[in-house]
Structure formats: C-alpha cells, structure tokens
C-alpha cells in the first residue's frame, strides 16, 4: 500500500508518516522498484498502534522507549506493561478532568436554558 493510501486510511498526514519513519517510530518501510514506499499489513498494524497510542496522549518519547523495549524481547514484558499502565493512569486522570469540564458545561447550558424559558414565560401571555 502506498503512503498516500495509508495517510487516507489512517488520517495521518504524509509528513507525519515520514517523520515517524525517520525517527524510528515506524520501522523503515520497504520500497518498490521505483523507490515508492510500499506498506505491508504489519506496517499498517504498527501505524494503527502508534495512532491509537498518540490519540491516548502518549508522547513520542514514551512510544520510542516502548518500541525499544519491544525489540529487546520477552525480558522487557514487565517494563512495557508498566509503561502502558502509567499511561493508562494519566489518561484516566485527563478523562476525569474532561468529565468535570463536561459536567460544568452541561450545568451552564441548563442555567441558560432555564433562564431563557423563564424569560419566555414572562413575555408570553397564555389565554385560557
């Protein structure tokens, strides 16, 4: 699969895909005879994993460390798990903050809606 197709399918820009490859977040992608990147199914799995982890807020440096440990084999399973657990805890904290913000927004919207309804009731005369 060409880089443009990967970009379209994942929503990751061409520049970002190239950057991820350049810094080692994505291993060097094989190229066809014309020198065009040819992403394999495994490359796509890696791109999707990186996308998911970046969406969860993992910094690039943490992902690079994670993949460095992954390449070292099974003796790093616990270290990799700890990285993921730490990042999960950070994400849960951000989610709690976002929930608080959402609750506040919902409250404020309700205040405005109730205020508007009250004012509308004051200006509308209901005749029986």
Secondary structure, DSSP 8 states (H G I E B T S, - for coil): --HHHHHHHH---HHHHHHHHHHTSS----B-TTS-B---HHHHHHHHHHHHHHHTT--HHHHHHHHHHHHT-GGGHHHHHHHHHHHHHHHHHHHHHHHHHHHHHHHHHHHHHHHHHHHHHHH-----
